[in-house]
Amino acid sequence: MRKGLKLVSLVLAMCMVLSMTAACKAKTEGSSETVKIGTIGPLTGSLAAYGTAVANAVKLAVDEINEAGGVLDGRMIEVVDYMDDKADSTEAANCYNSLVSEGVSAIIGSVTSGVTAGLATLADSDKMLLLTPTATNDNVTVGLPTVFRACYADSYQSSVCAQFLADSGIKKVAVLYASGDTYSSGMYEGFKAAAEELGLDIVAVESSSATSDTDYSTQLTNIVASGAEAIFAPYYYDSVGPYIVPQARDAGFTGMMIGADGWDGTADYMVDDVSLYNNTFFTNHYAADDPDEQVQHFVSAYEEAYGETPNALAALGYDAAYMLAQAIDEAGSDETADIVEALAAGSYDVVTGTFTLDETGTPKKPCAIIEYVDGGMVWKATVAAEE
Protein backbone atom coordinates (compact mmCIF):
# COMPACT_ATOMS: atom_id res chain seq x y z
CA MET A 1 0.00 0.00 0.00
CA ARG A 2 1.27 3.47 -0.80
CA LYS A 3 2.20 5.80 2.10
CA GLY A 4 -0.64 8.27 1.32
CA LEU A 5 -3.25 5.52 1.47
CA LYS A 6 -1.82 4.27 4.75
CA LEU A 7 -2.18 7.78 6.22
CA VAL A 8 -5.78 8.10 4.99
CA SER A 9 -6.60 4.69 6.44
CA LEU A 10 -5.08 5.65 9.79
CA VAL A 11 -7.06 8.89 9.91
CA LEU A 12 -10.28 7.07 9.05
CA ALA A 13 -9.63 4.46 11.73
CA MET A 14 -9.01 7.18 14.34
CA CYS A 15 -12.24 8.92 13.31
CA MET A 16 -14.16 5.68 13.71
CA VAL A 17 -12.72 5.16 17.19
CA LEU A 18 -13.54 8.73 18.21
CA SER A 19 -17.03 8.39 16.76
CA MET A 20 -17.67 5.14 18.63
CA THR A 21 -16.31 6.66 21.86
CA ALA A 22 -18.59 9.66 21.49
CA ALA A 23 -21.57 7.41 20.80
CA CYS A 24 -20.86 5.28 23.85
CA LYS A 25 -20.44 8.40 25.96
CA ALA A 26 -23.73 9.79 24.63
CA LYS A 27 -25.54 6.64 25.69
CA THR A 28 -24.46 7.18 29.28
CA GLU A 29 -24.51 11.00 29.41
CA GLY A 30 -27.81 12.42 28.16
CA SER A 31 -28.13 10.33 25.05
CA SER A 32 -30.69 11.15 22.39
CA GLU A 33 -31.34 7.42 22.18
CA THR A 34 -34.65 6.62 23.85
CA VAL A 35 -35.59 3.75 26.12
CA LYS A 36 -38.43 2.04 24.33
CA ILE A 37 -41.49 0.60 26.05
CA GLY A 38 -44.99 -0.23 24.88
CA THR A 39 -48.46 -0.59 26.34
CA ILE A 40 -51.32 -2.99 25.61
CA GLY A 41 -54.93 -2.59 26.73
CA PRO A 42 -58.55 -2.38 25.57
CA LEU A 43 -58.94 1.05 23.96
CA THR A 44 -62.18 0.15 22.18
CA GLY A 45 -65.10 -2.08 23.12
CA SER A 46 -66.97 -2.59 26.37
CA LEU A 47 -63.90 -2.24 28.59
CA ALA A 48 -62.45 0.80 26.83
CA ALA A 49 -62.96 2.92 29.95
CA TYR A 50 -60.37 0.75 31.68
CA GLY A 51 -57.81 0.60 28.90
CA THR A 52 -58.11 4.28 28.08
CA ALA A 53 -57.62 5.24 31.73
CA VAL A 54 -54.44 3.16 31.92
CA ALA A 55 -53.09 4.53 28.62
CA ASN A 56 -53.84 8.12 29.64
CA ALA A 57 -52.14 7.65 32.99
CA VAL A 58 -49.06 6.01 31.48
CA LYS A 59 -48.73 8.93 29.07
CA LEU A 60 -49.10 11.41 31.94
CA ALA A 61 -46.44 9.63 33.99
CA VAL A 62 -44.00 9.27 31.09
CA ASP A 63 -44.39 12.97 30.24
CA GLU A 64 -43.64 13.87 33.87
CA ILE A 65 -40.64 11.53 34.01
CA ASN A 66 -39.19 12.89 30.77
CA GLU A 67 -39.77 16.50 31.84
CA ALA A 68 -37.83 15.71 35.02
CA GLY A 69 -34.86 14.45 33.03
CA GLY A 70 -35.86 10.98 31.95
CA VAL A 71 -33.90 7.92 33.00
CA LEU A 72 -30.29 6.75 32.83
CA ASP A 73 -28.80 10.26 33.10
CA GLY A 74 -30.93 11.94 30.52
CA ARG A 75 -32.40 9.37 28.18
CA MET A 76 -36.08 9.82 27.39
CA ILE A 77 -38.66 7.07 27.73
CA GLU A 78 -40.44 6.47 24.43
CA VAL A 79 -43.79 4.69 24.38
CA VAL A 80 -43.56 3.30 20.86
CA ASP A 81 -47.29 2.53 20.79
CA TYR A 82 -50.43 2.40 22.92
CA MET A 83 -51.87 -0.75 21.41
CA ASP A 84 -55.54 -1.77 21.46
CA ASP A 85 -56.19 -5.42 22.35
CA LYS A 86 -59.99 -4.90 22.32
CA ALA A 87 -60.10 -7.14 25.45
CA ASP A 88 -59.38 -10.08 23.14
CA SER A 89 -56.52 -12.56 23.63
CA THR A 90 -55.77 -13.00 19.92
CA GLU A 91 -55.63 -9.25 19.39
CA ALA A 92 -53.40 -8.96 22.46
CA ALA A 93 -50.95 -11.51 21.07
CA ASN A 94 -50.74 -9.53 17.83
CA CYS A 95 -50.10 -6.35 19.82
CA TYR A 96 -47.39 -8.10 21.82
CA ASN A 97 -45.59 -9.39 18.73
CA SER A 98 -45.71 -5.94 17.15
CA LEU A 99 -44.12 -4.32 20.20
CA VAL A 100 -41.41 -6.98 20.46
CA SER A 101 -40.55 -6.39 16.79
CA GLU A 102 -40.12 -2.69 17.65
CA GLY A 103 -37.39 -3.60 20.13
CA VAL A 104 -39.10 -2.53 23.35
CA SER A 105 -37.34 -3.19 26.65
CA ALA A 106 -40.60 -3.72 28.58
CA ILE A 107 -44.36 -3.80 28.11
CA ILE A 108 -47.06 -2.36 30.39
CA GLY A 109 -50.25 -4.42 30.00
CA SER A 110 -52.75 -5.72 29.69
CA VAL A 111 -55.73 -4.68 31.79
CA THR A 112 -57.96 -7.74 32.27
CA SER A 113 -56.76 -10.96 33.87
CA GLY A 114 -57.88 -13.27 31.07
CA VAL A 115 -56.06 -11.36 28.35
CA THR A 116 -52.98 -10.77 30.49
CA ALA A 117 -52.69 -14.48 31.26
CA GLY A 118 -52.07 -15.16 27.57
CA LEU A 119 -49.57 -12.32 27.29
CA ALA A 120 -47.77 -13.60 30.37
CA THR A 121 -47.12 -16.93 28.67
CA LEU A 122 -45.64 -15.15 25.65
CA ALA A 123 -43.52 -12.88 27.81
CA ASP A 124 -42.20 -15.81 29.81
CA SER A 125 -41.21 -17.62 26.63
CA ASP A 126 -39.37 -14.55 25.29
CA LYS A 127 -38.01 -13.40 28.68
CA MET A 128 -39.78 -10.10 28.03
CA LEU A 129 -40.67 -7.89 30.99
CA LEU A 130 -44.45 -7.62 31.29
CA LEU A 131 -45.84 -5.32 33.98
CA THR A 132 -49.62 -5.43 34.22
CA PRO A 133 -51.12 -2.49 36.09
CA THR A 134 -54.45 -4.17 36.84
CA ALA A 135 -54.67 -7.93 36.21
CA THR A 136 -55.58 -9.24 39.65
CA ASN A 137 -56.08 -12.98 39.11
CA ASP A 138 -53.66 -14.78 41.42
CA ASN A 139 -52.19 -17.07 38.77
CA VAL A 140 -51.29 -14.42 36.19
CA THR A 141 -47.76 -13.92 37.55
CA VAL A 142 -47.10 -17.18 39.40
CA GLY A 143 -43.99 -19.02 38.22
CA LEU A 144 -43.24 -16.36 35.59
CA PRO A 145 -40.12 -14.44 36.68
CA THR A 146 -40.40 -11.68 34.06
CA VAL A 147 -44.09 -10.95 34.74
CA PHE A 148 -45.11 -8.45 37.44
CA ARG A 149 -48.12 -6.40 38.51
CA ALA A 150 -48.77 -3.03 40.13
CA CYS A 151 -52.03 -4.20 41.76
CA TYR A 152 -52.75 -6.66 44.53
CA ALA A 153 -54.19 -10.09 43.75
CA ASP A 154 -57.79 -11.33 43.85
CA SER A 155 -57.28 -13.61 46.83
CA TYR A 156 -56.36 -10.55 48.87
CA GLN A 157 -59.18 -8.25 47.81
CA SER A 158 -61.77 -11.03 47.98
CA SER A 159 -60.64 -11.79 51.54
CA VAL A 160 -61.03 -8.08 52.35
CA CYS A 161 -64.61 -8.23 51.02
CA ALA A 162 -65.36 -11.20 53.27
CA GLN A 163 -63.76 -9.54 56.27
CA PHE A 164 -65.73 -6.33 55.70
CA LEU A 165 -69.01 -8.27 55.61
CA ALA A 166 -68.10 -10.17 58.78
CA ASP A 167 -67.12 -6.93 60.53
CA SER A 168 -70.48 -5.46 59.44
CA GLY A 169 -72.35 -8.21 61.28
CA ILE A 170 -73.36 -10.21 58.22
CA LYS A 171 -73.91 -13.93 58.83
CA LYS A 172 -75.55 -15.16 55.61
CA VAL A 173 -74.13 -14.21 52.23
CA ALA A 174 -74.87 -15.15 48.62
CA VAL A 175 -72.47 -15.14 45.69
CA LEU A 176 -73.23 -14.20 42.10
CA TYR A 177 -70.29 -14.65 39.73
CA ALA A 178 -69.40 -15.31 36.08
CA SER A 179 -68.15 -18.87 35.82
CA GLY A 180 -66.57 -18.32 32.41
CA ASP A 181 -64.52 -15.27 33.40
CA THR A 182 -61.01 -15.62 34.87
CA TYR A 183 -61.34 -12.57 37.09
CA SER A 184 -64.83 -13.29 38.41
CA SER A 185 -64.30 -16.99 39.06
CA GLY A 186 -60.97 -16.34 40.76
CA MET A 187 -62.61 -13.80 43.03
CA TYR A 188 -65.29 -16.32 43.96
CA GLU A 189 -62.71 -18.94 44.92
CA GLY A 190 -60.85 -16.45 47.11
CA PHE A 191 -64.03 -15.23 48.75
CA LYS A 192 -65.23 -18.76 49.45
CA ALA A 193 -62.00 -19.64 51.23
CA ALA A 194 -62.04 -16.45 53.30
CA ALA A 195 -65.74 -16.85 54.20
CA GLU A 196 -65.09 -20.33 55.52
CA GLU A 197 -62.29 -19.07 57.77
CA LEU A 198 -64.44 -16.20 59.03
CA GLY A 199 -67.54 -18.30 59.68
CA LEU A 200 -69.66 -16.62 57.00
CA ASP A 201 -72.44 -18.90 55.77
CA ILE A 202 -72.67 -18.88 51.95
CA VAL A 203 -76.36 -19.71 51.57
CA ALA A 204 -76.56 -19.41 47.78
CA VAL A 205 -74.14 -19.55 44.84
CA GLU A 206 -75.48 -18.39 41.49
CA SER A 207 -73.60 -17.79 38.26
CA SER A 208 -73.78 -16.48 34.73
CA SER A 209 -71.67 -17.76 31.87
CA ALA A 210 -70.00 -14.41 31.25
CA THR A 211 -69.69 -10.92 32.69
CA SER A 212 -71.40 -9.59 29.57
CA ASP A 213 -74.77 -11.16 30.37
CA THR A 214 -77.63 -8.73 30.84
CA ASP A 215 -80.37 -10.74 32.58
CA TYR A 216 -79.66 -11.93 36.13
CA SER A 217 -83.26 -11.99 37.34
CA THR A 218 -83.49 -15.76 37.85
CA GLN A 219 -80.26 -15.92 39.85
CA LEU A 220 -81.26 -12.94 41.97
CA THR A 221 -84.73 -14.34 42.68
CA ASN A 222 -83.03 -17.49 43.98
CA ILE A 223 -80.70 -15.39 46.13
CA VAL A 224 -83.62 -13.49 47.70
CA ALA A 225 -85.29 -16.83 48.49
CA SER A 226 -82.10 -18.03 50.24
CA GLY A 227 -82.40 -15.42 52.98
CA ALA A 228 -79.00 -13.90 52.24
CA GLU A 229 -78.21 -10.65 54.03
CA ALA A 230 -75.52 -9.61 51.52
CA ILE A 231 -74.46 -10.40 47.97
CA PHE A 232 -70.87 -10.70 46.79
CA ALA A 233 -70.85 -10.02 43.02
CA PRO A 234 -67.41 -9.82 41.37
CA TYR A 235 -68.34 -8.31 37.99
CA TYR A 236 -67.29 -5.28 35.96
CA TYR A 237 -68.94 -1.86 36.03
CA ASP A 238 -70.81 -2.34 32.74
CA SER A 239 -72.74 -5.26 34.25
CA VAL A 240 -73.05 -3.94 37.80
CA GLY A 241 -74.45 -0.51 36.92
CA PRO A 242 -77.20 -1.16 34.38
CA TYR A 243 -78.11 -4.73 35.30
CA ILE A 244 -77.01 -6.46 38.50
CA VAL A 245 -77.79 -3.83 41.14
CA PRO A 246 -81.12 -2.63 39.66
CA GLN A 247 -82.26 -6.22 39.03
CA ALA A 248 -81.33 -7.20 42.60
CA ARG A 249 -83.44 -4.36 43.97
CA ASP A 250 -86.28 -5.25 41.58
CA ALA A 251 -86.14 -8.81 42.91
CA GLY A 252 -86.68 -7.48 46.41
CA PHE A 253 -83.13 -7.59 47.75
CA THR A 254 -82.52 -4.67 50.12
CA GLY A 255 -79.32 -5.81 51.83
CA MET A 256 -75.65 -5.02 51.31
CA MET A 257 -73.98 -5.70 47.99
CA ILE A 258 -70.23 -5.78 47.57
CA GLY A 259 -67.80 -6.25 44.72
CA ALA A 260 -64.17 -5.67 43.94
CA ASP A 261 -62.17 -3.27 41.78
CA GLY A 262 -64.22 -4.22 38.71
CA TRP A 263 -66.98 -2.05 40.18
CA ASP A 264 -64.92 1.11 39.71
CA GLY A 265 -66.71 3.07 36.98
CA THR A 266 -70.21 1.90 37.95
CA ALA A 267 -71.28 5.50 38.57
CA ASP A 268 -71.14 6.14 34.82
CA TYR A 269 -73.50 3.22 34.16
CA MET A 270 -76.14 3.73 36.86
CA VAL A 271 -79.83 3.90 36.01
CA ASP A 272 -81.72 7.08 36.78
CA ASP A 273 -82.66 6.12 40.34
CA VAL A 274 -79.21 6.28 41.93
CA SER A 275 -80.67 5.49 45.37
CA LEU A 276 -80.78 1.85 44.24
CA TYR A 277 -77.01 1.75 44.66
CA ASN A 278 -76.99 2.86 48.27
CA ASN A 279 -75.63 0.22 50.64
CA THR A 280 -73.26 -1.08 47.98
CA PHE A 281 -69.49 -1.27 48.42
CA PHE A 282 -66.35 -2.33 46.60
CA THR A 283 -62.67 -2.82 47.27
CA ASN A 284 -60.34 -0.54 45.36
CA HIS A 285 -56.70 0.32 44.90
CA TYR A 286 -56.98 3.95 45.97
CA ALA A 287 -59.50 6.65 46.84
CA ALA A 288 -59.44 9.88 44.84
CA ASP A 289 -60.47 11.83 47.94
CA ASP A 290 -57.51 10.55 49.96
CA PRO A 291 -55.74 13.73 51.19
CA ASP A 292 -52.27 12.20 50.73
CA GLU A 293 -50.07 14.70 48.85
CA GLN A 294 -48.93 12.18 46.25
CA VAL A 295 -52.51 11.10 45.57
CA GLN A 296 -53.71 14.65 45.18
CA HIS A 297 -50.85 15.55 42.83
CA PHE A 298 -51.85 12.67 40.59
CA VAL A 299 -55.58 13.47 40.74
CA SER A 300 -54.98 17.15 39.94
CA ALA A 301 -52.57 16.40 37.09
CA TYR A 302 -54.91 13.83 35.56
CA GLU A 303 -57.95 16.09 35.86
CA GLU A 304 -56.01 18.94 34.23
CA ALA A 305 -54.86 16.69 31.39
CA TYR A 306 -58.06 14.78 30.71
CA GLY A 307 -60.91 16.69 32.34
CA GLU A 308 -62.10 13.92 34.64
CA THR A 309 -61.30 12.33 37.99
CA PRO A 310 -59.04 9.31 37.49
CA ASN A 311 -60.35 5.88 38.42
CA ALA A 312 -58.23 3.29 40.21
CA LEU A 313 -57.03 1.73 36.98
CA ALA A 314 -55.59 5.08 35.97
CA ALA A 315 -53.78 5.27 39.31
CA LEU A 316 -52.33 1.80 38.72
CA GLY A 317 -51.24 2.67 35.17
CA TYR A 318 -49.52 5.78 36.49
CA ASP A 319 -47.81 3.75 39.20
CA ALA A 320 -46.71 1.08 36.72
CA ALA A 321 -44.91 3.68 34.61
CA TYR A 322 -43.12 5.10 37.65
CA MET A 323 -42.20 1.61 38.89
CA LEU A 324 -40.71 0.81 35.51
CA ALA A 325 -38.76 4.08 35.34
CA GLN A 326 -37.36 3.48 38.81
CA ALA A 327 -36.31 -0.04 37.87
CA ILE A 328 -34.57 1.20 34.70
CA ASP A 329 -32.58 3.72 36.71
CA GLU A 330 -31.73 1.21 39.43
CA ALA A 331 -30.67 -1.31 36.78
CA GLY A 332 -28.45 1.30 35.14
CA SER A 333 -29.43 -0.26 31.84
CA ASP A 334 -32.22 -0.60 29.30
CA GLU A 335 -31.52 -4.31 28.89
CA THR A 336 -34.67 -6.26 29.73
CA ALA A 337 -32.92 -8.81 31.95
CA ASP A 338 -31.33 -6.04 34.04
CA ILE A 339 -34.63 -4.21 34.46
CA VAL A 340 -36.37 -7.45 35.51
CA GLU A 341 -33.80 -7.97 38.27
CA ALA A 342 -34.11 -4.39 39.50
CA LEU A 343 -37.92 -4.37 39.39
CA ALA A 344 -38.15 -7.53 41.48
CA ALA A 345 -35.84 -6.12 44.14
CA GLY A 346 -37.28 -2.61 44.30
CA SER A 347 -39.21 -0.78 47.00
CA TYR A 348 -41.90 1.56 45.70
CA ASP A 349 -43.67 4.62 47.09
CA VAL A 350 -46.39 5.51 44.60
CA VAL A 351 -50.00 6.68 44.46
CA THR A 352 -51.56 3.35 45.48
CA GLY A 353 -49.22 2.71 48.39
CA THR A 354 -45.74 1.95 49.62
CA PHE A 355 -44.69 -1.62 48.97
CA THR A 356 -42.25 -4.26 47.84
CA LEU A 357 -43.04 -7.18 45.56
CA ASP A 358 -43.46 -10.75 46.79
CA GLU A 359 -42.05 -13.84 45.10
CA THR A 360 -44.85 -13.75 42.50
CA GLY A 361 -44.14 -10.14 41.52
CA THR A 362 -47.24 -8.96 43.39
CA PRO A 363 -47.36 -5.92 45.74
CA LYS A 364 -48.23 -6.14 49.41
CA LYS A 365 -50.17 -2.92 49.99
CA PRO A 366 -53.30 -1.34 51.48
CA CYS A 367 -56.83 -1.86 50.15
CA ALA A 368 -59.47 0.88 50.15
CA ILE A 369 -63.18 0.20 50.62
CA ILE A 370 -65.46 2.56 48.70
CA GLU A 371 -69.19 3.07 49.26
CA TYR A 372 -71.69 4.34 46.70
CA VAL A 373 -73.88 7.01 48.30
CA ASP A 374 -76.59 8.63 46.16
CA GLY A 375 -74.57 7.95 43.03
CA GLY A 376 -71.24 9.20 44.35
CA MET A 377 -68.19 7.38 45.68
CA VAL A 378 -67.22 7.86 49.31
CA TRP A 379 -64.14 6.43 51.01
CA LYS A 380 -65.32 4.06 53.76
CA ALA A 381 -62.18 2.46 55.17
CA THR A 382 -58.65 1.34 54.35
CA VAL A 383 -57.42 -2.15 55.20
CA ALA A 384 -53.72 -2.42 56.00
CA ALA A 385 -51.45 -4.48 53.75
CA GLU A 386 -51.17 -8.21 54.33
CA GLU A 387 -48.18 -9.30 56.35
Backbone hydrogen bonds, N-H to C=O, Kabsch-Sander energy under -0.5 kcal/mol:
donor,donor_aa,acceptor,acceptor_aa,energy
6,K,2,R,-2.0
7,L,3,K,-2.1
8,V,4,G,-2.2
9,S,5,L,-2.7
10,L,6,K,-2.3
11,V,7,L,-2.4
12,L,8,V,-2.7
13,A,9,S,-2.4
14,M,10,L,-2.4
15,C,11,V,-2.3
16,M,12,L,-2.3
17,V,13,A,-2.2
18,L,14,M,-2.7
19,S,15,C,-2.7
20,M,16,M,-2.6
21,T,17,V,-2.6
22,A,18,L,-2.5
23,A,19,S,-2.3
24,C,20,M,-2.6
25,K,21,T,-2.6
26,A,22,A,-2.5
27,K,23,A,-1.7
28,T,24,C,-0.9
28,T,25,K,-0.7
29,E,25,K,-1.8
30,G,73,D,-1.9
35,V,76,M,-2.8
36,K,34,T,-0.7
37,I,78,E,-2.7
38,G,106,A,-1.5
39,T,81,D,-2.1
40,I,108,I,-2.1
41,G,83,M,-2.0
43,L,41,G,-0.9
48,A,45,G,-1.6
50,Y,47,L,-1.0
51,G,42,P,-0.6
51,G,47,L,-1.8
52,T,48,A,-2.9
53,A,49,A,-1.2
54,V,50,Y,-2.1
55,A,51,G,-2.6
56,N,52,T,-2.9
57,A,53,A,-2.2
58,V,54,V,-2.6
59,K,55,A,-2.3
60,L,56,N,-2.3
61,A,57,A,-2.7
62,V,58,V,-2.9
63,D,59,K,-2.5
64,E,60,L,-2.1
65,I,61,A,-2.8
66,N,62,V,-2.7
67,E,63,D,-2.3
68,A,64,E,-1.6
69,G,66,N,-1.5
70,G,65,I,-2.7
71,V,75,R,-3.1
75,R,71,V,-2.6
78,E,35,V,-2.8
79,V,77,I,-0.5
80,V,37,I,-2.6
80,V,78,E,-1.0
83,M,39,T,-2.7
83,M,81,D,-0.7
85,D,41,G,-1.9
85,D,83,M,-0.7
86,K,41,G,-0.5
88,D,85,D,-2.3
92,A,88,D,-2.3
93,A,89,S,-2.1
94,N,90,T,-1.8
95,C,91,E,-2.3
96,Y,92,A,-2.7
97,N,93,A,-2.4
98,S,94,N,-2.0
99,L,95,C,-2.2
100,V,96,Y,-2.5
101,S,97,N,-2.0
102,E,98,S,-0.9
102,E,99,L,-0.6
103,G,100,V,-1.6
104,V,99,L,-1.4
105,S,36,K,-3.4
106,A,36,K,-0.6
107,I,129,L,-2.4
108,I,38,G,-2.8
109,G,107,I,-0.6
109,G,131,L,-1.4
116,T,112,T,-2.2
117,A,113,S,-2.2
118,G,114,G,-1.0
119,L,115,V,-1.7
120,A,116,T,-2.9
121,T,117,A,-1.3
122,L,118,G,-1.5
123,A,119,L,-2.9
124,D,120,A,-2.4
125,S,121,T,-1.9
126,D,122,L,-2.0
127,K,123,A,-1.1
128,M,123,A,-2.2
129,L,105,S,-0.6
130,L,128,M,-0.6
130,L,146,T,-2.4
131,L,107,I,-2.8
132,T,130,L,-0.6
132,T,148,F,-2.6
134,T,110,S,-0.7
136,T,134,T,-0.8
140,V,137,N,-1.5
141,T,138,D,-0.7
144,L,141,T,-1.8
147,V,144,L,-2.0
148,F,130,L,-2.9
149,R,361,G,-2.1
150,A,132,T,-2.1
151,C,132,T,-0.5
154,D,136,T,-3.0
156,Y,153,A,-0.7
157,Q,153,A,-1.9
158,S,154,D,-3.1
159,S,155,S,-1.1
160,V,156,Y,-1.8
161,C,157,Q,-1.9
162,A,158,S,-2.0
163,Q,159,S,-2.4
164,F,160,V,-2.6
165,L,161,C,-2.0
166,A,162,A,-2.4
167,D,163,Q,-2.8
168,S,164,F,-1.2
169,G,166,A,-1.6
170,I,165,L,-2.3
173,V,201,D,-2.7
174,A,230,A,-2.7
175,V,204,A,-2.5
176,L,232,F,-2.4
177,Y,206,E,-1.9
179,S,177,Y,-0.8
179,S,208,S,-2.3
180,G,208,S,-0.5
180,G,209,S,-0.6
181,D,178,A,-1.5
185,S,181,D,-2.6
186,G,182,T,-1.8
187,M,183,Y,-2.2
188,Y,184,S,-2.0
189,E,185,S,-2.0
190,G,186,G,-2.0
191,F,187,M,-2.6
192,K,188,Y,-2.8
193,A,189,E,-1.8
194,A,190,G,-2.0
195,A,191,F,-3.0
196,E,192,K,-1.9
197,E,193,A,-1.6
198,L,194,A,-2.0
199,G,195,A,-1.0
199,G,196,E,-0.5
200,L,195,A,-2.3
201,D,171,K,-2.9
202,I,200,L,-0.8
203,V,173,V,-1.8
203,V,201,D,-1.1
204,A,173,V,-0.8
206,E,175,V,-3.2
208,S,177,Y,-2.0
213,D,210,A,-1.0
216,Y,214,T,-0.6
220,L,216,Y,-2.5
221,T,217,S,-2.2
222,N,218,T,-1.9
223,I,219,Q,-1.8
224,V,220,L,-2.4
225,A,221,T,-1.9
226,S,222,N,-0.9
226,S,223,I,-0.7
227,G,223,I,-0.5
227,G,224,V,-1.2
228,A,223,I,-1.1
229,E,172,K,-2.5
230,A,172,K,-0.9
231,I,256,M,-2.0
232,F,174,A,-2.8
233,A,231,I,-0.6
233,A,258,I,-2.5
235,Y,233,A,-1.7
237,Y,262,G,-1.7
239,S,236,Y,-2.1
240,V,236,Y,-2.4
241,G,237,Y,-2.5
243,Y,239,S,-1.3
244,I,239,S,-2.5
245,V,240,V,-2.0
247,Q,243,Y,-2.5
248,A,244,I,-2.1
249,R,245,V,-2.3
250,D,246,P,-2.4
251,A,247,Q,-1.6
252,G,249,R,-1.3
253,F,248,A,-2.5
254,T,252,G,-0.6
256,M,229,E,-1.2
257,M,279,N,-1.6
258,I,231,I,-2.7
259,G,281,F,-2.0
263,W,260,A,-2.5
264,D,261,D,-1.7
266,T,263,W,-2.3
268,D,265,G,-1.4
269,Y,266,T,-2.5
270,M,267,A,-0.7
271,V,241,G,-0.5
274,V,272,D,-1.6
276,L,273,D,-1.7
277,Y,274,V,-1.6
278,N,275,S,-1.5
279,N,372,Y,-0.6
280,T,277,Y,-0.8
280,T,372,Y,-0.6
281,F,257,M,-2.4
282,F,370,I,-2.2
283,T,259,G,-1.6
284,N,368,A,-3.0
290,D,287,A,-2.0
296,Q,292,D,-2.6
297,H,293,E,-2.1
298,F,294,Q,-2.0
299,V,295,V,-2.7
300,S,296,Q,-2.4
301,A,297,H,-2.5
302,Y,298,F,-2.7
303,E,299,V,-2.6
304,E,300,S,-2.3
305,A,301,A,-2.0
306,Y,302,Y,-3.0
307,G,303,E,-2.2
315,A,311,N,-1.7
316,L,312,A,-2.2
317,G,313,L,-2.2
318,Y,314,A,-2.5
319,D,315,A,-2.3
320,A,316,L,-2.4
321,A,317,G,-1.8
322,Y,318,Y,-1.8
323,M,319,D,-2.9
324,L,320,A,-2.3
325,A,321,A,-2.2
326,Q,322,Y,-2.4
327,A,323,M,-2.2
328,I,324,L,-2.3
329,D,325,A,-2.2
330,E,326,Q,-2.7
331,A,327,A,-2.1
332,G,328,I,-1.4
333,S,328,I,-1.2
339,I,335,E,-2.1
340,V,336,T,-2.6
341,E,337,A,-1.8
342,A,338,D,-2.0
343,L,339,I,-3.0
344,A,340,V,-2.2
345,A,341,E,-1.1
346,G,342,A,-0.8
346,G,343,L,-0.8
348,Y,355,F,-3.4
350,V,353,G,-2.5
353,G,350,V,-1.5
355,F,348,Y,-2.7
357,L,346,G,-0.6
358,D,362,T,-2.7
361,G,358,D,-2.2
364,K,356,T,-1.3
365,K,363,P,-0.6
367,C,383,V,-2.4
368,A,284,N,-2.4
369,I,381,A,-3.1
370,I,282,F,-3.1
370,I,368,A,-0.5
371,E,378,V,-3.0
372,Y,280,T,-2.2
373,V,371,E,-0.6
373,V,376,G,-2.9
375,G,274,V,-0.5
376,G,373,V,-2.1
378,V,371,E,-2.7
380,K,369,I,-3.1
381,A,369,I,-1.4
383,V,367,C,-3.5
